[in-house]
Amino acid sequence: MKRLPAISALVLLLTLLAGGATGQEPRPPATPVIEWGLISPPEQYLRLLANPRVLEDLKVAEVPESLSKELHAKALAASQSETQPGKSVPQLRECAALVEEALGKEAAHRVEQVRYQCVGLRYAVQEDPGLASDLKLTETQQERVAALPIGGLPPRLGGADFASLRTAEAEILDAGQKRRWEALCGSLLEGRLPLMMAIKGGGNVGKVKIPVVLSGGTYGRLLVDPAIQQELKLTPPQVEKVREVIPRLQQGDADVIKENPPEVEPLRLREIATDRRDAVRKLIKEEFSPKIETRLTQLVRQHQGLLPSLRSDPEIAEMLKFTEEQNRKIGILMQSGVLPRPPRPTGTPQQVEAAFNEFRRLLDEVIVAEVLTEAQQKQWTEMSGEPYEVSILIGPFLPLVPRGPAP
C-alpha cells in the first residue's frame, strides 16, 4: 500500500477540510487541555501482562487464562467504585498475589519492578502515600516529584520515555533514597512499555459513554436503503421483511441503553458491544440468510470506516490482532491534538455527509498507514469486502478528543 505523506501534511489536509465545512479560513486546531489519571491496579497488571516486552523479560510465552480472568474481574469491580487516592495498596497486594500464584515468586517480583518503572515515582507516591514516608522525601522533593513527566507519553503531552524519567527521578533523590527507589524498580526494562494512565474529563477516569447508536441502528440504517437492498439482492418478500425487522433492531438497542447507566467501564462496554453485535447478526441470519448477513457486515465496516469499527466492535481488533502498542498509538494520536476537530455540521445534509465521510476517510488513511502492518492492511481489506459506494449518513463519527480552548 502506498505510504502516506508525513503527519504534518495530513494535518494540513484535515485542517483545510475542517475550514471548508464552514466556508471560513482554516485555522490550526487548539491543543486540548488533557488531565491524566492513574488506572486501577488490576488494569495496570493487565496492561503489563499483555505487553510483549514484559512477557519476553519474564520468559513467559502466554499468561494463564485463569489469571487474566481474575484480573479482568477485579478491573471490572474497581471501575464500578472510585478508589480514593492512597487507598489502592490492598488492590496492589491482591494483584501481586495472583501473579505470584500463577507465574511464581520471581516473576511476580519482576512484574512489580516493571510496574514501578511504568507508574513512575510521581504516581507511585500518590498511589501509596506511605512510600513518600519510606523514602523520607522532603517537602521540596515532593514538589519536584509532583512535577515529573509521565512515563510513556510524548514530551508535548507532558511525558517522557521511561529512561529519561528514571534519570529525572534520580536527580531529585539523594544517594540513600535513590538506592531504595532503584531497588523497587529493578533494572530498567528497555523497549515499548505500557502507559499506566487514562484521560480524565467527560466522566470518571476509565469510564466511557455508551453510544446512542449500537449495532441494531447501524445495521438497520443500511438495511432500509433501497440501494443496499439491491446490492444484497433481497427478494420482494425479503424487502417486506425488512419493515418487520427494523423495529426489532431499534428496540434491542433501546433496551440495552435503558438497562445500563450512561457511562460504563471499558470492559463492560466491550461486553455490551459484543452481545449486541452477535444478537443483530443472529437475527439477520435467521430472517434473511447467512450470505446476506456476511455482505451486510462488510458494508457496515466499509461505511463506518476502520477507526469507528475498531471502537464500536471488539471483533475488529481481535481479527486484526491489534497489539497494546497499536492501541496506545491510536489513543495518543486521537487525543493529543495532533488531528483537528471534525468539520462543523453546517450546510445541506449532503454537504454535511460529504464532509464527515471525507474526514473519516482521511483519518482511516492515517491509521492504516501509520499503525497497521501490511498483514493487517490486507486483513482489513478482506474483512470489509468488495468496495461499494453508498450515500448514507450513519451518525457522524466524532473522535473522543478532550475539549480545548475554543478556536
C-alpha positions, 0 to 999 in steps of 0.5 A: 500500500502506498505510504502516506505523506508525513503527519504534518501534511495530513494535518494540513489536509484535515485542517483545510477540510475542517475550514471548508465545512464552514466556508471560513479560513482554516485555522490550526486546531487548539491543543486540548487541555488533557488531565491524566489519571492513574488506572486501577491496579488490576488494569495496570497488571493487565496492561503489563501482562499483555505487553510483549516486552514484559512477557519476553523479560519474564520468559513467559510465552502466554499468561494463564487464562485463569489469571487474566480472568481474575484480573479482568474481574477485579478491573471490572469491580474497581471501575464500578467504585472510585478508589480514593487516592492512597487507598489502592495498596490492598488492590496492589497486594491482591494483584501481586498475589495472583501473579505470584500464584500463577507465574511464581515468586520471581516473576511476580517480583519482576512484574512489580519492578516493571510496574514501578518503572511504568507508574513512575515515582510521581504516581507511585507516591500518590498511589501509596502515600506511605512510600513518600514516608519510606523514602523520607522525601522532603517537602521540596522533593515532593514538589519536584516529584509532583512535577515529573513527566509521565512515563510513556507519553510524548514530551508535548503531552507532558511525558517522557520515555521511561529512561529519561524519567528514571534519570529525572527521578534520580536527580531529585533523590539523594544517594540513600533514597535513590538506592531504595527507589532503584531497588523497587524498580529493578533494572530498567526494562528497555523497549515499548512499555505500557502507559499506566494512565487514562484521560480524565474529563467527560466522566470518571477516569476509565469510564466511557459513554455508551453510544446512542447508536449500537449495532441494531441502528447501524445495521438497520440504517443500511438495511432500509436503503433501497440501494443496499437492498439491491446490492444484497439482492433481497427478494420482494418478500425479503424487502417486506421483511425488512419493515418487520425487522427494523423495529426489532433492531431499534428496540434491542438497542433501546433496551440495552441503553435503558438497562445500563447507566450512561457511562460504563467501564471499558470492559463492560462496554466491550461486553455490551458491544459484543452481545449486541453485535452477535444478537443483530447478526443472529437475527439477520441470519435467521430472517434473511440468510447467512450470505446476506448477513456476511455482505451486510457486515462488510458494508457496515465496516466499509461505511463506518470506516476502520477507526469507528469499527475498531471502537464500536466492535471488539471483533475488529481488533481481535481479527486484526490482532491489534497489539497494546502498542497499536492501541496506545498509538491510536489513543495518543494520536486521537487525543493529543491534538495532533488531528483537528476537530471534525468539520462543523455540521453546517450546510445541506445534509449532503454537504454535511455527509460529504464532509464527515465521510471525507474526514473519516476517510482521511483519518482511516488513511492515517491509521492504516498507514501509520499503525497497521502492518501490511498483514493487517492492511490486507486483513482489513481489506478482506474483512470489509469486502468488495468496495461499494459506494453508498450515500448514507449518513450513519451518525457522524463519527466524532473522535473522543478528543478532550475539549480545548480552548475554543478556536 
